[in-house]
């Protein structure tokens, strides 16, 4: 198990997630206008999602797939542990500070972005797992901007711009997360062509 976690760079990813949570805490100390207060946590959540999705890739490639029958269980455990750890670290960073949307909104955004990253890791490879969460961040930032100026979005696909109590946004983000975790657990991230 230790070799699996090291091959996935899980200790490094966990350390960077803790640094991102500390950065979020430092950012939450300052007073921001409501637009900045909405976007700052979203950027940190997306950063955590990119790290988690990138950790789905293995540098060993095909030999790892042949080497063990417990591989899907290890992938599932590592992904859930990193996501749960990131959610706990970001929620702890928000204690005693005003985080727009609160911890539940943060959990929804983190889960949905992580699911997008995991799906990109399965389709495009671990090196390009960042493209899904980054692209969604751009769309969500625009939707937050539109909502801040009085034109709220109605699409649950842009869950960061929806209210924390929006069931459709929760279902959409949760479904993307569950599908992403399932695909990466069973199939793993796509190997590079040279492996």
C-alpha positions in Angstrom: 0.0 0.0 0.0 2.8 2.4 0.8 4.4 1.8 -2.6 1.0 2.5 -4.3 0.6 5.8 -2.4 4.1 6.9 -3.2 3.7 6.0 -6.9 0.6 8.2 -6.9 2.4 11.0 -5.1 -0.3 11.0 -2.4 2.0 12.4 0.4 3.0 15.3 -1.8 -0.6 15.9 -2.9 -1.7 15.8 0.8 1.0 18.3 1.8 0.0 20.7 -1.1 -3.7 20.5 -0.1 -2.7 21.5 3.4 -0.8 24.5 2.0 -3.8 25.5 -0.1 -6.0 25.2 3.0 -3.6 27.5 4.9 -3.6 29.9 2.0 -7.4 29.9 2.0 -7.4 30.6 5.8 -5.0 33.5 5.2 -7.1 34.9 2.4 -10.3 34.6 4.5 -8.8 36.9 7.2 -9.0 39.9 4.8 -12.2 41.7 3.9 -13.2 41.1 0.3 -16.2 42.4 -1.6 -18.8 39.7 -2.1 -17.6 38.9 -5.6 -14.1 38.2 -4.5 -15.4 36.3 -1.5 -17.2 34.0 -3.9 -14.3 33.4 -6.2 -11.4 32.9 -3.8 -12.7 29.7 -2.2 -13.7 28.4 -5.7 -10.2 28.8 -6.9 -8.7 26.9 -4.0 -11.3 24.2 -4.3 -10.4 23.8 -8.0 -6.7 23.6 -7.1 -7.4 20.8 -4.7 -9.5 19.0 -7.3 -6.7 19.3 -9.9 -4.3 17.7 -7.4 -6.6 14.9 -6.5 -7.3 14.1 -10.1 -3.6 14.2 -11.0 -2.9 11.7 -8.3 -5.0 9.2 -10.2 -2.2 8.7 -12.7 0.5 6.1 -12.3 4.0 6.4 -13.5 4.2 2.6 -13.8 1.6 2.2 -16.5 0.7 -1.3 -17.8 2.9 -3.3 -15.4 0.9 -2.0 -12.5 -2.4 -3.1 -14.1 -1.1 -6.7 -14.4 0.5 -6.7 -11.0 -2.4 -6.8 -8.6 -6.1 -7.5 -8.2 -6.5 -5.0 -5.4 -5.7 -2.1 -7.7 -9.3 -0.8 -8.0 -9.7 -0.9 -4.2 -6.4 1.0 -3.7 -7.5 3.6 -6.3 -10.9 4.0 -4.7 -9.3 4.3 -1.2 -6.7 6.8 -2.3 -9.2 9.0 -4.2 -11.7 9.0 -1.3 -9.1 9.7 1.3 -7.6 12.6 -0.6 -11.1 14.1 -1.3 -12.1 13.6 2.3 -8.9 15.1 3.5 -9.2 18.1 1.2 -12.8 18.7 2.4 -11.8 18.5 6.0 -8.8 20.8 5.5 -10.8 23.4 3.6 -13.7 23.2 6.2 -11.1 23.7 9.0 -9.7 26.7 7.1 -13.2 28.3 7.1 -13.8 27.9 10.8 -14.3 31.3 12.4 -14.1 33.1 9.1 -16.8 34.1 6.6 -16.5 31.7 3.6 -19.1 32.5 1.0 -21.6 29.7 0.7 -20.2 27.9 3.8 -18.7 24.5 4.2 -21.5 22.7 2.4 -21.1 24.8 -0.7 -17.4 24.1 -0.6 -18.0 20.4 -0.3 -20.3 20.4 -3.3 -17.9 22.4 -5.4 -14.9 20.3 -4.4 -16.7 17.0 -5.2 -18.0 18.2 -8.6 -14.6 19.6 -9.7 -12.8 16.4 -8.5 -15.3 14.3 -10.5 -14.6 16.3 -13.6 -10.8 16.0 -13.0 -11.1 12.2 -12.5 -13.1 11.8 -15.7 -10.5 13.8 -17.6 -7.8 11.6 -16.1 -9.6 8.5 -17.4 -10.1 10.0 -20.9 -7.1 12.3 -21.4 -4.6 11.0 -18.9 -3.3 12.1 -15.6 -1.2 14.9 -17.1 -4.2 16.5 -18.6 -6.6 15.9 -15.6 -6.5 19.6 -14.9 -8.3 20.6 -18.0 -11.8 19.7 -16.8 -11.7 21.5 -13.4 -9.9 24.5 -15.0 -12.4 24.8 -17.8 -15.3 24.5 -15.4 -13.7 27.1 -13.1 -13.8 29.6 -16.0 -17.4 28.9 -16.8 -18.3 29.0 -13.1 -16.5 32.3 -12.6 -18.5 33.8 -15.4 -21.7 32.4 -13.9 -20.8 33.9 -10.5 -20.0 37.2 -12.2 -23.4 37.1 -14.0 -25.2 36.2 -10.7 -23.4 39.0 -8.9 -24.7 41.4 -11.5 -28.3 40.2 -11.2 -28.5 37.5 -13.9 -28.4 34.2 -12.1 -27.8 31.0 -13.9 -30.5 28.3 -14.0 -28.2 25.4 -15.1 -27.3 22.9 -12.4 -24.1 22.2 -14.4 -22.7 25.4 -13.1 -23.1 24.3 -9.5 -20.7 26.9 -8.0 -23.1 29.7 -9.1 -26.1 28.0 -7.5 -27.3 28.5 -4.0 -25.9 26.0 -1.4 -29.5 24.6 -0.9 -30.1 23.9 -4.6 -30.8 20.2 -4.9 -30.3 20.1 -8.7 -26.8 21.5 -8.3 -26.0 18.9 -5.5 -27.3 16.1 -7.7 -25.3 17.2 -10.7 -22.1 17.6 -8.7 -22.6 14.4 -6.8 -23.3 12.4 -9.9 -20.2 13.7 -11.7 -18.1 12.8 -8.6 -19.6 9.3 -8.3 -19.1 8.6 -12.0 -15.5 10.0 -11.9 -14.6 7.9 -8.8 -16.1 4.8 -10.3 -14.4 5.1 -13.7 -11.0 5.9 -12.2 -11.3 3.1 -9.6 -12.1 0.5 -12.2 -10.1 1.6 -15.2 -7.5 4.0 -13.8 -6.1 7.0 -15.5 -5.3 6.7 -19.1 -1.6 5.7 -19.7 0.6 7.8 -21.9 1.4 6.4 -25.3 5.1 5.8 -24.6 4.3 3.5 -21.6 
